[in-house]
Amino acid sequence: MTYVFVLAGIVLVTLPLGIWTGVYAQWKRLALTLLPVLVVFVAWDVYAIARGHWRFDLTQTIGVQIGSVPLEELLFFVTVPVASVIALEAVRKARGWDYR
């Protein structure tokens, strides 16, 4: 559960910034940003698990898997990129940087 709590902490810490920057209001844009990340990293995980390059100790996860990938791993692939986008947008807004 430690990993889940860390991911929840990331969401809670970045939630106010996501609202302040308007990242969540632009959910379609955020989804389009996340899509390639999810495709690449989930495919990479599935491949690496199938080839035996790495594995997940199921006693160390919450036990929910989608295919061969634990739910926590999938949540990581969403949580961390969203937090990164929010951090970038917060710096842009605070510094007054226009990217358009």
Order of alpha helices (4+ residues) and beta strands (2+ residues): alpha-alpha-beta-beta-alpha
